Amino acid sequence: MLSNTGLDLLDGPTPYVDETGTERTSRPVTAALLHSSLTWIRETHGSVEGYVLAQGVTEEELAELRAVLSD
């Protein structure tokens, strides 16, 4: 949710142009959205780790990510 500040989304949705030139809208992250996303991930993949591995991340990459996030 801290990303909302860095992406200037505190006042609501913000239009932007993506790398293909298509206009899109960034929307702020909410606690309810995070909760529903984590619930789906756990129900579908068992854990966040299971989800990440299902997306093609290797065990080694996951270990590196854990190391970076624990510092």
PDB file with one MODEL, atoms N, CA, C and O in Angstrom:
MODEL        1
ATOM      1  N   MET A   1       0.814  -1.181   0.000  1.00  0.00           N
ATOM      2  CA  MET A   1       0.000   0.000   0.000  1.00  0.00           C
ATOM      3  C   MET A   1       0.870   1.262   0.000  1.00  0.00           C
ATOM      4  O   MET A   1       0.410   2.340  -0.375  1.00  0.00           O
ATOM      5  N   LEU A   2       2.117   1.117   0.420  1.00  0.00           N
ATOM      6  CA  LEU A   2       3.030   2.260   0.369  1.00  0.00           C
ATOM      7  C   LEU A   2       3.311   2.699  -1.062  1.00  0.00           C
ATOM      8  O   LEU A   2       3.707   3.840  -1.297  1.00  0.00           O
ATOM      9  N   SER A   3       3.107   1.799  -2.015  1.00  0.00           N
ATOM     10  CA  SER A   3       3.315   2.145  -3.424  1.00  0.00           C
ATOM     11  C   SER A   3       2.365   3.242  -3.879  1.00  0.00           C
ATOM     12  O   SER A   3       2.692   4.005  -4.789  1.00  0.00           O
ATOM     13  N   ASN A   4       1.201   3.331  -3.264  1.00  0.00           N
ATOM     14  CA  ASN A   4       0.249   4.379  -3.638  1.00  0.00           C
ATOM     15  C   ASN A   4       0.886   5.754  -3.543  1.00  0.00           C
ATOM     16  O   ASN A   4       0.650   6.611  -4.394  1.00  0.00           O
ATOM     17  N   THR A   5       1.695   5.970  -2.507  1.00  0.00           N
ATOM     18  CA  THR A   5       2.371   7.259  -2.339  1.00  0.00           C
ATOM     19  C   THR A   5       3.404   7.466  -3.441  1.00  0.00           C
ATOM     20  O   THR A   5       3.430   8.515  -4.085  1.00  0.00           O
ATOM     21  N   GLY A   6       4.253   6.464  -3.655  1.00  0.00           N
ATOM     22  CA  GLY A   6       5.313   6.584  -4.654  1.00  0.00           C
ATOM     23  C   GLY A   6       4.799   6.727  -6.068  1.00  0.00           C
ATOM     24  O   GLY A   6       5.459   7.329  -6.916  1.00  0.00           O
ATOM     25  N   LEU A   7       3.616   6.173  -6.332  1.00  0.00           N
ATOM     26  CA  LEU A   7       3.033   6.250  -7.674  1.00  0.00           C
ATOM     27  C   LEU A   7       2.026   7.379  -7.808  1.00  0.00           C
ATOM     28  O   LEU A   7       1.330   7.485  -8.818  1.00  0.00           O
ATOM     29  N   ASP A   8       1.950   8.229  -6.776  1.00  0.00           N
ATOM     30  CA  ASP A   8       1.050   9.386  -6.770  1.00  0.00           C
ATOM     31  C   ASP A   8      -0.400   8.968  -6.988  1.00  0.00           C
ATOM     32  O   ASP A   8      -1.117   9.558  -7.797  1.00  0.00           O
ATOM     33  N   LEU A   9      -0.818   7.939  -6.252  1.00  0.00           N
ATOM     34  CA  LEU A   9      -2.188   7.443  -6.383  1.00  0.00           C
ATOM     35  C   LEU A   9      -3.048   7.739  -5.153  1.00  0.00           C
ATOM     36  O   LEU A   9      -4.131   7.172  -5.009  1.00  0.00           O
ATOM     37  N   LEU A  10      -2.586   8.607  -4.283  1.00  0.00           N
ATOM     38  CA  LEU A  10      -3.327   8.886  -3.060  1.00  0.00           C
ATOM     39  C   LEU A  10      -4.671   9.561  -3.327  1.00  0.00           C
ATOM     40  O   LEU A  10      -5.601   9.437  -2.530  1.00  0.00           O
ATOM     41  N   ASP A  11      -4.769  10.267  -4.438  1.00  0.00           N
ATOM     42  CA  ASP A  11      -6.016  10.962  -4.761  1.00  0.00           C
ATOM     43  C   ASP A  11      -6.911  10.152  -5.697  1.00  0.00           C
ATOM     44  O   ASP A  11      -7.896  10.675  -6.216  1.00  0.00           O
ATOM     45  N   GLY A  12      -6.580   8.900  -5.911  1.00  0.00           N
ATOM     46  CA  GLY A  12      -7.416   8.052  -6.756  1.00  0.00           C
ATOM     47  C   GLY A  12      -6.721   7.639  -8.031  1.00  0.00           C
ATOM     48  O   GLY A  12      -5.515   7.829  -8.182  1.00  0.00           O
ATOM     49  N   PRO A  13      -7.495   7.063  -8.962  1.00  0.00           N
ATOM     50  CA  PRO A  13      -6.924   6.576 -10.223  1.00  0.00           C
ATOM     51  C   PRO A  13      -6.188   7.667 -10.992  1.00  0.00           C
ATOM     52  O   PRO A  13      -6.567   8.838 -10.965  1.00  0.00           O
ATOM     53  N   THR A  14      -5.113   7.246 -11.684  1.00  0.00           N
ATOM     54  CA  THR A  14      -4.292   8.167 -12.452  1.00  0.00           C
ATOM     55  C   THR A  14      -4.058   7.597 -13.841  1.00  0.00           C
ATOM     56  O   THR A  14      -3.589   6.466 -13.970  1.00  0.00           O
ATOM     57  N   PRO A  15      -4.376   8.364 -14.892  1.00  0.00           N
ATOM     58  CA  PRO A  15      -4.126   7.875 -16.253  1.00  0.00           C
ATOM     59  C   PRO A  15      -2.629   7.897 -16.572  1.00  0.00           C
ATOM     60  O   PRO A  15      -1.884   8.737 -16.067  1.00  0.00           O
ATOM     61  N   TYR A  16      -2.210   6.963 -17.416  1.00  0.00           N
ATOM     62  CA  TYR A  16      -0.825   6.919 -17.894  1.00  0.00           C
ATOM     63  C   TYR A  16      -0.820   6.245 -19.255  1.00  0.00           C
ATOM     64  O   TYR A  16      -1.803   5.617 -19.647  1.00  0.00           O
ATOM     65  N   VAL A  17       0.284   6.377 -19.970  1.00  0.00           N
ATOM     66  CA  VAL A  17       0.462   5.736 -21.267  1.00  0.00           C
ATOM     67  C   VAL A  17       1.502   4.643 -21.091  1.00  0.00           C
ATOM     68  O   VAL A  17       2.610   4.907 -20.625  1.00  0.00           O
ATOM     69  N   ASP A  18       1.148   3.400 -21.467  1.00  0.00           N
ATOM     70  CA  ASP A  18       2.084   2.294 -21.288  1.00  0.00           C
ATOM     71  C   ASP A  18       3.122   2.265 -22.404  1.00  0.00           C
ATOM     72  O   ASP A  18       3.130   3.124 -23.286  1.00  0.00           O
ATOM     73  N   GLU A  19       4.006   1.254 -22.351  1.00  0.00           N
ATOM     74  CA  GLU A  19       5.117   1.168 -23.296  1.00  0.00           C
ATOM     75  C   GLU A  19       4.679   0.977 -24.745  1.00  0.00           C
ATOM     76  O   GLU A  19       5.470   1.195 -25.663  1.00  0.00           O
ATOM     77  N   THR A  20       3.420   0.571 -24.962  1.00  0.00           N
ATOM     78  CA  THR A  20       2.918   0.397 -26.333  1.00  0.00           C
ATOM     79  C   THR A  20       2.177   1.624 -26.837  1.00  0.00           C
ATOM     80  O   THR A  20       1.705   1.651 -27.973  1.00  0.00           O
ATOM     81  N   GLY A  21       2.077   2.660 -25.970  1.00  0.00           N
ATOM     82  CA  GLY A  21       1.358   3.868 -26.351  1.00  0.00           C
ATOM     83  C   GLY A  21      -0.129   3.821 -26.017  1.00  0.00           C
ATOM     84  O   GLY A  21      -0.876   4.728 -26.384  1.00  0.00           O
ATOM     85  N   THR A  22      -0.559   2.773 -25.326  1.00  0.00           N
ATOM     86  CA  THR A  22      -1.959   2.628 -24.949  1.00  0.00           C
ATOM     87  C   THR A  22      -2.225   3.370 -23.649  1.00  0.00           C
ATOM     88  O   THR A  22      -1.483   3.223 -22.678  1.00  0.00           O
ATOM     89  N   GLU A  23      -3.290   4.170 -23.637  1.00  0.00           N
ATOM     90  CA  GLU A  23      -3.645   4.875 -22.410  1.00  0.00           C
ATOM     91  C   GLU A  23      -4.337   3.913 -21.450  1.00  0.00           C
ATOM     92  O   GLU A  23      -5.266   3.198 -21.827  1.00  0.00           O
ATOM     93  N   ARG A  24      -3.875   3.909 -20.223  1.00  0.00           N
ATOM     94  CA  ARG A  24      -4.418   3.028 -19.188  1.00  0.00           C
ATOM     95  C   ARG A  24      -4.640   3.842 -17.923  1.00  0.00           C
ATOM     96  O   ARG A  24      -4.312   5.028 -17.873  1.00  0.00           O
ATOM     97  N   THR A  25      -5.198   3.203 -16.906  1.00  0.00           N
ATOM     98  CA  THR A  25      -5.437   3.878 -15.645  1.00  0.00           C
ATOM     99  C   THR A  25      -4.845   3.063 -14.503  1.00  0.00           C
ATOM    100  O   THR A  25      -5.159   1.883 -14.345  1.00  0.00           O
ATOM    101  N   SER A  26      -3.994   3.694 -13.714  1.00  0.00           N
ATOM    102  CA  SER A  26      -3.475   3.067 -12.492  1.00  0.00           C
ATOM    103  C   SER A  26      -4.465   3.356 -11.379  1.00  0.00           C
ATOM    104  O   SER A  26      -4.951   4.477 -11.230  1.00  0.00           O
ATOM    105  N   ARG A  27      -4.752   2.330 -10.607  1.00  0.00           N
ATOM    106  CA  ARG A  27      -5.664   2.492  -9.488  1.00  0.00           C
ATOM    107  C   ARG A  27      -4.933   2.216  -8.183  1.00  0.00           C
ATOM    108  O   ARG A  27      -4.042   1.368  -8.137  1.00  0.00           O
ATOM    109  N   PRO A  28      -5.303   2.924  -7.125  1.00  0.00           N
ATOM    110  CA  PRO A  28      -4.650   2.687  -5.841  1.00  0.00           C
ATOM    111  C   PRO A  28      -4.913   1.269  -5.334  1.00  0.00           C
ATOM    112  O   PRO A  28      -5.966   0.688  -5.598  1.00  0.00           O
ATOM    113  N   VAL A  29      -3.958   0.733  -4.616  1.00  0.00           N
ATOM    114  CA  VAL A  29      -4.122  -0.552  -3.956  1.00  0.00           C
ATOM    115  C   VAL A  29      -4.879  -0.307  -2.659  1.00  0.00           C
ATOM    116  O   VAL A  29      -4.630   0.674  -1.957  1.00  0.00           O
ATOM    117  N   THR A  30      -5.803  -1.205  -2.349  1.00  0.00           N
ATOM    118  CA  THR A  30      -6.558  -1.093  -1.099  1.00  0.00           C
ATOM    119  C   THR A  30      -6.308  -2.338  -0.255  1.00  0.00           C
ATOM    120  O   THR A  30      -5.883  -3.372  -0.770  1.00  0.00           O
ATOM    121  N   ALA A  31      -6.572  -2.231   1.033  1.00  0.00           N
ATOM    122  CA  ALA A  31      -6.421  -3.377   1.923  1.00  0.00           C
ATOM    123  C   ALA A  31      -7.342  -4.514   1.479  1.00  0.00           C
ATOM    124  O   ALA A  31      -6.948  -5.679   1.530  1.00  0.00           O
ATOM    125  N   ALA A  32      -8.545  -4.195   1.050  1.00  0.00           N
ATOM    126  CA  ALA A  32      -9.491  -5.224   0.607  1.00  0.00           C
ATOM    127  C   ALA A  32      -8.967  -5.953  -0.631  1.00  0.00           C
ATOM    128  O   ALA A  32      -9.115  -7.170  -0.737  1.00  0.00           O
ATOM    129  N   LEU A  33      -8.363  -5.228  -1.560  1.00  0.00           N
ATOM    130  CA  LEU A  33      -7.805  -5.847  -2.764  1.00  0.00           C
ATOM    131  C   LEU A  33      -6.640  -6.764  -2.400  1.00  0.00           C
ATOM    132  O   LEU A  33      -6.548  -7.877  -2.917  1.00  0.00           O
ATOM    133  N   LEU A  34      -5.759  -6.314  -1.525  1.00  0.00           N
ATOM    134  CA  LEU A  34      -4.645  -7.158  -1.093  1.00  0.00           C
ATOM    135  C   LEU A  34      -5.151  -8.422  -0.403  1.00  0.00           C
ATOM    136  O   LEU A  34      -4.648  -9.517  -0.652  1.00  0.00           O
ATOM    137  N   HIS A  35      -6.132  -8.266   0.450  1.00  0.00           N
ATOM    138  CA  HIS A  35      -6.690  -9.414   1.166  1.00  0.00           C
ATOM    139  C   HIS A  35      -7.294 -10.427   0.191  1.00  0.00           C
ATOM    140  O   HIS A  35      -7.036 -11.625   0.304  1.00  0.00           O
ATOM    141  N   SER A  36      -8.094  -9.951  -0.764  1.00  0.00           N
ATOM    142  CA  SER A  36      -8.725 -10.874  -1.717  1.00  0.00           C
ATOM    143  C   SER A  36      -7.688 -11.541  -2.619  1.00  0.00           C
ATOM    144  O   SER A  36      -7.836 -12.709  -2.978  1.00  0.00           O
ATOM    145  N   SER A  37      -6.644 -10.807  -2.983  1.00  0.00           N
ATOM    146  CA  SER A  37      -5.586 -11.394  -3.816  1.00  0.00           C
ATOM    147  C   SER A  37      -4.826 -12.476  -3.063  1.00  0.00           C
ATOM    148  O   SER A  37      -4.555 -13.545  -3.610  1.00  0.00           O
ATOM    149  N   LEU A  38      -4.482 -12.202  -1.812  1.00  0.00           N
ATOM    150  CA  LEU A  38      -3.767 -13.201  -1.015  1.00  0.00           C
ATOM    151  C   LEU A  38      -4.639 -14.418  -0.730  1.00  0.00           C
ATOM    152  O   LEU A  38      -4.142 -15.543  -0.701  1.00  0.00           O
ATOM    153  N   THR A  39      -5.925 -14.202  -0.522  1.00  0.00           N
ATOM    154  CA  THR A  39      -6.842 -15.328  -0.318  1.00  0.00           C
ATOM    155  C   THR A  39      -6.869 -16.206  -1.559  1.00  0.00           C
ATOM    156  O   THR A  39      -6.778 -17.428  -1.448  1.00  0.00           O
ATOM    157  N   TRP A  40      -6.993 -15.606  -2.746  1.00  0.00           N
ATOM    158  CA  TRP A  40      -7.008 -16.376  -3.994  1.00  0.00           C
ATOM    159  C   TRP A  40      -5.702 -17.131  -4.185  1.00  0.00           C
ATOM    160  O   TRP A  40      -5.705 -18.305  -4.557  1.00  0.00           O
ATOM    161  N   ILE A  41      -4.579 -16.453  -3.931  1.00  0.00           N
ATOM    162  CA  ILE A  41      -3.267 -17.101  -4.083  1.00  0.00           C
ATOM    163  C   ILE A  41      -3.180 -18.321  -3.172  1.00  0.00           C
ATOM    164  O   ILE A  41      -2.751 -19.389  -3.609  1.00  0.00           O
ATOM    165  N   ARG A  42      -3.579 -18.172  -1.922  1.00  0.00           N
ATOM    166  CA  ARG A  42      -3.493 -19.296  -0.976  1.00  0.00           C
ATOM    167  C   ARG A  42      -4.438 -20.423  -1.353  1.00  0.00           C
ATOM    168  O   ARG A  42      -4.077 -21.595  -1.242  1.00  0.00           O
ATOM    169  N   GLU A  43      -5.647 -20.086  -1.798  1.00  0.00           N
ATOM    170  CA  GLU A  43      -6.609 -21.119  -2.199  1.00  0.00           C
ATOM    171  C   GLU A  43      -6.167 -21.846  -3.462  1.00  0.00           C
ATOM    172  O   GLU A  43      -6.401 -23.046  -3.603  1.00  0.00           O
ATOM    173  N   THR A  44      -5.534 -21.131  -4.376  1.00  0.00           N
ATOM    174  CA  THR A  44      -5.152 -21.691  -5.669  1.00  0.00           C
ATOM    175  C   THR A  44      -3.790 -22.370  -5.636  1.00  0.00           C
ATOM    176  O   THR A  44      -3.599 -23.408  -6.270  1.00  0.00           O
ATOM    177  N   HIS A  45      -2.848 -21.797  -4.907  1.00  0.00           N
ATOM    178  CA  HIS A  45      -1.457 -22.280  -4.933  1.00  0.00           C
ATOM    179  C   HIS A  45      -0.929 -22.727  -3.570  1.00  0.00           C
ATOM    180  O   HIS A  45       0.202 -23.203  -3.477  1.00  0.00           O
ATOM    181  N   GLY A  46      -1.719 -22.585  -2.530  1.00  0.00           N
ATOM    182  CA  GLY A  46      -1.297 -23.021  -1.208  1.00  0.00           C
ATOM    183  C   GLY A  46      -0.513 -21.995  -0.421  1.00  0.00           C
ATOM    184  O   GLY A  46      -0.583 -21.968   0.808  1.00  0.00           O
ATOM    185  N   SER A  47       0.230 -21.151  -1.111  1.00  0.00           N
ATOM    186  CA  SER A  47       1.050 -20.132  -0.447  1.00  0.00           C
ATOM    187  C   SER A  47       1.534 -19.133  -1.491  1.00  0.00           C
ATOM    188  O   SER A  47       1.420 -19.357  -2.696  1.00  0.00           O
ATOM    189  N   VAL A  48       2.074 -18.033  -0.998  1.00  0.00           N
ATOM    190  CA  VAL A  48       2.674 -17.052  -1.912  1.00  0.00           C
ATOM    191  C   VAL A  48       3.868 -17.682  -2.623  1.00  0.00           C
ATOM    192  O   VAL A  48       4.081 -17.454  -3.814  1.00  0.00           O
ATOM    193  N   GLU A  49       4.646 -18.474  -1.886  1.00  0.00           N
ATOM    194  CA  GLU A  49       5.792 -19.157  -2.491  1.00  0.00           C
ATOM    195  C   GLU A  49       5.339 -20.076  -3.617  1.00  0.00           C
ATOM    196  O   GLU A  49       5.961 -20.114  -4.679  1.00  0.00           O
ATOM    197  N   GLY A  50       4.261 -20.815  -3.390  1.00  0.00           N
ATOM    198  CA  GLY A  50       3.722 -21.704  -4.421  1.00  0.00           C
ATOM    199  C   GLY A  50       3.285 -20.934  -5.653  1.00  0.00           C
ATOM    200  O   GLY A  50       3.488 -21.390  -6.778  1.00  0.00           O
ATOM    201  N   TYR A  51       2.685 -19.765  -5.446  1.00  0.00           N
ATOM    202  CA  TYR A  51       2.265 -18.916  -6.563  1.00  0.00           C
ATOM    203  C   TYR A  51       3.470 -18.447  -7.370  1.00  0.00           C
ATOM    204  O   TYR A  51       3.481 -18.532  -8.598  1.00  0.00           O
ATOM    205  N   VAL A  52       4.485 -17.950  -6.662  1.00  0.00           N
ATOM    206  CA  VAL A  52       5.680 -17.429  -7.331  1.00  0.00           C
ATOM    207  C   VAL A  52       6.369 -18.535  -8.125  1.00  0.00           C
ATOM    208  O   VAL A  52       6.795 -18.312  -9.258  1.00  0.00           O
ATOM    209  N   LEU A  53       6.479 -19.715  -7.543  1.00  0.00           N
ATOM    210  CA  LEU A  53       7.107 -20.841  -8.244  1.00  0.00           C
ATOM    211  C   LEU A  53       6.285 -21.247  -9.469  1.00  0.00           C
ATOM    212  O   LEU A  53       6.850 -21.626 -10.495  1.00  0.00           O
ATOM    213  N   ALA A  54       4.961 -21.168  -9.367  1.00  0.00           N
ATOM    214  CA  ALA A  54       4.094 -21.510 -10.503  1.00  0.00           C
ATOM    215  C   ALA A  54       4.252 -20.516 -11.652  1.00  0.00           C
ATOM    216  O   ALA A  54       3.922 -20.827 -12.796  1.00  0.00           O
ATOM    217  N   GLN A  55       4.760 -19.315 -11.343  1.00  0.00           N
ATOM    218  CA  GLN A  55       4.961 -18.300 -12.382  1.00  0.00           C
ATOM    219  C   GLN A  55       6.319 -18.432 -13.063  1.00  0.00           C
ATOM    220  O   GLN A  55       6.651 -17.650 -13.954  1.00  0.00           O
ATOM    221  N   GLY A  56       7.109 -19.434 -12.636  1.00  0.00           N
ATOM    222  CA  GLY A  56       8.384 -19.680 -13.298  1.00  0.00           C
ATOM    223  C   GLY A  56       9.614 -19.239 -12.529  1.00  0.00           C
ATOM    224  O   GLY A  56      10.737 -19.407 -13.004  1.00  0.00           O
ATOM    225  N   VAL A  57       9.415 -18.679 -11.353  1.00  0.00           N
ATOM    226  CA  VAL A  57      10.563 -18.303 -10.525  1.00  0.00           C
ATOM    227  C   VAL A  57      11.204 -19.594 -10.023  1.00  0.00           C
ATOM    228  O   VAL A  57      10.508 -20.537  -9.645  1.00  0.00           O
ATOM    229  N   THR A  58      12.523 -19.627 -10.022  1.00  0.00           N
ATOM    230  CA  THR A  58      13.226 -20.828  -9.562  1.00  0.00           C
ATOM    231  C   THR A  58      13.407 -20.779  -8.044  1.00  0.00           C
ATOM    232  O   THR A  58      13.275 -19.726  -7.420  1.00  0.00           O
ATOM    233  N   GLU A  59      13.710 -21.941  -7.469  1.00  0.00           N
ATOM    234  CA  GLU A  59      13.987 -22.010  -6.030  1.00  0.00           C
ATOM    235  C   GLU A  59      15.158 -21.098  -5.664  1.00  0.00           C
ATOM    236  O   GLU A  59      15.148 -20.453  -4.616  1.00  0.00           O
ATOM    237  N   GLU A  60      16.176 -21.050  -6.546  1.00  0.00           N
ATOM    238  CA  GLU A  60      17.335 -20.205  -6.303  1.00  0.00           C
ATOM    239  C   GLU A  60      16.948 -18.715  -6.299  1.00  0.00           C
ATOM    240  O   GLU A  60      17.399 -17.953  -5.445  1.00  0.00           O
ATOM    241  N   GLU A  61      16.127 -18.322  -7.246  1.00  0.00           N
ATOM    242  CA  GLU A  61      15.672 -16.929  -7.298  1.00  0.00           C
ATOM    243  C   GLU A  61      14.834 -16.585  -6.070  1.00  0.00           C
ATOM    244  O   GLU A  61      14.936 -15.488  -5.522  1.00  0.00           O
ATOM    245  N   LEU A  62      14.012 -17.532  -5.650  1.00  0.00           N
ATOM    246  CA  LEU A  62      13.195 -17.316  -4.461  1.00  0.00           C
ATOM    247  C   LEU A  62      14.081 -17.149  -3.223  1.00  0.00           C
ATOM    248  O   LEU A  62      13.805 -16.308  -2.367  1.00  0.00           O
ATOM    249  N   ALA A  63      15.133 -17.943  -3.132  1.00  0.00           N
ATOM    250  CA  ALA A  63      16.079 -17.823  -2.011  1.00  0.00           C
ATOM    251  C   ALA A  63      16.764 -16.460  -2.039  1.00  0.00           C
ATOM    252  O   ALA A  63      16.945 -15.843  -0.989  1.00  0.00           O
ATOM    253  N   GLU A  64      17.146 -15.982  -3.216  1.00  0.00           N
ATOM    254  CA  GLU A  64      17.771 -14.664  -3.345  1.00  0.00           C
ATOM    255  C   GLU A  64      16.802 -13.563  -2.908  1.00  0.00           C
ATOM    256  O   GLU A  64      17.190 -12.624  -2.214  1.00  0.00           O
ATOM    257  N   LEU A  65      15.553 -13.685  -3.317  1.00  0.00           N
ATOM    258  CA  LEU A  65      14.538 -12.706  -2.939  1.00  0.00           C
ATOM    259  C   LEU A  65      14.348 -12.684  -1.432  1.00  0.00           C
ATOM    260  O   LEU A  65      14.272 -11.617  -0.823  1.00  0.00           O
ATOM    261  N   ARG A  66      14.272 -13.860  -0.834  1.00  0.00           N
ATOM    262  CA  ARG A  66      14.151 -13.924   0.633  1.00  0.00           C
ATOM    263  C   ARG A  66      15.326 -13.245   1.313  1.00  0.00           C
ATOM    264  O   ARG A  66      15.146 -12.524   2.294  1.00  0.00           O
ATOM    265  N   ALA A  67      16.529 -13.468   0.798  1.00  0.00           N
ATOM    266  CA  ALA A  67      17.727 -12.863   1.387  1.00  0.00           C
ATOM    267  C   ALA A  67      17.678 -11.347   1.293  1.00  0.00           C
ATOM    268  O   ALA A  67      18.009 -10.653   2.255  1.00  0.00           O
ATOM    269  N   VAL A  68      17.271 -10.831   0.149  1.00  0.00           N
ATOM    270  CA  VAL A  68      17.196  -9.378  -0.039  1.00  0.00           C
ATOM    271  C   VAL A  68      16.128  -8.779   0.873  1.00  0.00           C
ATOM    272  O   VAL A  68      16.350  -7.731   1.480  1.00  0.00           O
ATOM    273  N   LEU A  69      14.985  -9.427   0.973  1.00  0.00           N
ATOM    274  CA  LEU A  69      13.894  -8.875   1.782  1.00  0.00           C
ATOM    275  C   LEU A  69      14.143  -9.000   3.281  1.00  0.00           C
ATOM    276  O   LEU A  69      13.526  -8.284   4.069  1.00  0.00           O
ATOM    277  N   SER A  70      15.033  -9.896   3.684  1.00  0.00           N
ATOM    278  CA  SER A  70      15.279 -10.053   5.128  1.00  0.00           C
ATOM    279  C   SER A  70      16.363  -9.110   5.642  1.00  0.00           C
ATOM    280  O   SER A  70      16.561  -8.998   6.852  1.00  0.00           O
ATOM    281  N   ASP A  71      17.059  -8.438   4.746  1.00  0.00           N
ATOM    282  CA  ASP A  71      18.109  -7.496   5.171  1.00  0.00           C
ATOM    283  C   ASP A  71      17.532  -6.185   5.647  1.00  0.00           C
ATOM    284  O   ASP A  71      18.279  -5.288   6.037  1.00  0.00           O
TER     285      ASP A  71
ENDMDL
END
